[in-house]
Amino acid sequence: MDKRITLPYGRSLVLIRVATFAVVAIAIGIAVALSPSFSGLATALLGVVLVLYFVLSAVSPLLTEHWITQSRIILHQGWYFRAIIPFSDIVSVSAADEIGRLRVPLGIHRPFGQPVLFVTGGRTNLVSVRLREPRKFWQAFGLTAKEIVFDVEDRGRFLAALEERRHSFPPVEPDRPYAELRN
């Protein structure tokens, strides 16, 4: 059995960010070209900021995936979101088909008044993970969530691999020494 299973997620978010970046970069380029007062240093600093934003928001999500290890789920979205969820903290995992496609926000989003954190790169193949206890996520401004909704490209494979991993642990024998220390 592999130590971890790597599962990619949707790329709709990346495509939207690349298109937005292209429009903003063209608009700024036109403004700089038409403005007589822009110095070379200001133009270079603006270019560096735009490149850093592009790398962080559009390139980094292409370089990360979700993982299932032998004891936890690790969710990534770019270099700016990472959540490690041990199997012992999970109440249930299910397909999240009841959420309408238009109601699913892209990116990292925690709607006010709802204990659900969305970590999505696409609006299809959504998976819902309900947690035993609410948990704070600093990437969502420190708000708590009891449920995490994310997407994977192959939801069937993800759910099957997760169930296989969750049920592959040997049973704990309560009569053994130090049985209470085993997880």
HELIX and SHEET records of a PDB file:
HELIX    1   1 SER A   12  LEU A   34  1                                  23    
HELIX    2   2 GLY A   40  PHE A   54  1                                  15    
HELIX    3   3 VAL A   55  VAL A   59  3                                   5    
HELIX    4   4 SER A   60  LEU A   63  5                                   4    
HELIX    5   5 PHE A   87  ASP A   89  5                                   3    
HELIX    6   6 ARG A  101  ARG A  103  5                                   3    
HELIX    7   7 TRP A  138  ALA A  140  5                                   3    
HELIX    8   8 ARG A  155  ARG A  166  1                                  12    
HELIX    9   9 ALA A  179  LEU A  181  5                                   3    
SHEET    1   A 4 ILE A   5  LEU A   7  0                                        
SHEET    2   A 4 HIS A  66  ILE A  68 -1                                        
SHEET    3   A 4 ARG A  72  GLN A  77 -1                                        
SHEET    4   A 4 PHE A  81  PRO A  86 -1                                        
SHEET    1   B 5 ILE A  90  ALA A  95  0                                        
SHEET    2   B 5 LEU A 126  PHE A 137 -1                                        
SHEET    3   B 5 LEU A 143  ASP A 151 -1                                        
SHEET    4   B 5 VAL A 116  THR A 120  1                                        
SHEET    5   B 5 GLY A 107  HIS A 109 -1                                        
END                                                                             
